[in-house]
Amino acid sequence: MITHKDLQDKELALLIKRGEITLAGNRKLKIYGKFSCSSGKRMKKENRVFFKDEKESIANGFRPCKNCMK
């Protein structure tokens, strides 16, 4: 799990391009979803975390977003 506040914009773009992160989550609500999710786009930067895959997000105690991960 990588927190958004610890990354610079260029680092984040590189990790996404390489496929090292594929999902984003809200650390307070313990919900993860796709980057394109409208709910996720409204999230505060300090609450946003990133995951490589669903397996990692579930292992960290997160549940899927009901909007984008039906």
C-alpha positions in Angstrom: 0.0 0.0 0.0 1.4 3.4 -1.0 -0.1 6.7 0.3 -0.7 9.5 -2.1 0.7 12.2 0.1 4.1 10.4 -0.1 4.3 10.6 -3.9 5.1 13.4 -6.3 2.9 13.7 -9.4 5.6 12.4 -11.7 6.3 9.4 -9.5 2.6 8.6 -9.4 2.3 8.8 -13.2 5.4 6.5 -13.6 4.0 3.9 -11.2 0.7 3.8 -13.0 2.4 3.6 -16.4 4.5 0.7 -15.2 1.5 -1.1 -13.8 2.9 -1.1 -10.3 -0.4 0.4 -9.0 -3.8 -0.3 -10.6 -6.3 0.6 -7.9 -6.9 3.5 -5.5 -8.5 3.4 -2.0 -9.7 5.5 0.8 -7.7 4.7 3.9 -10.4 6.0 6.3 -13.4 4.3 4.7 -11.4 1.1 3.7 -12.8 1.1 0.2 -10.9 0.6 -3.0 -11.8 1.1 -6.7 -10.7 2.0 -10.2 -9.0 5.3 -11.0 -11.9 6.3 -13.2 -14.5 6.0 -10.4 -16.3 9.3 -9.8 -16.4 8.6 -6.0 -12.6 8.1 -5.9 -12.0 11.3 -7.9 -13.6 13.4 -5.1 -11.4 11.8 -2.4 -9.0 14.0 -0.4 -5.3 13.4 -1.3 -4.4 12.7 2.4 -6.9 9.8 2.4 -5.9 8.2 -0.9 -3.8 5.0 -1.0 -2.8 2.9 -4.0 -2.6 -0.8 -4.5 -1.0 -3.1 -7.1 -4.0 -5.4 -7.3 -7.2 -6.5 -5.6 -5.4 -9.2 -3.7 -3.2 -6.5 -2.0 -6.2 -4.3 -1.2 -8.2 -7.1 0.3 -5.2 -8.2 2.4 -5.1 -4.7 3.8 -8.7 -4.9 4.9 -10.3 -2.9 2.1 -13.6 -3.7 0.4 -14.6 -3.0 -3.3 -16.4 0.2 -4.2 -20.0 -0.4 -5.0 -20.0 2.2 -7.8 -17.1 0.9 -10.0 -16.4 -2.6 -8.8 -19.8 -4.3 -9.0 
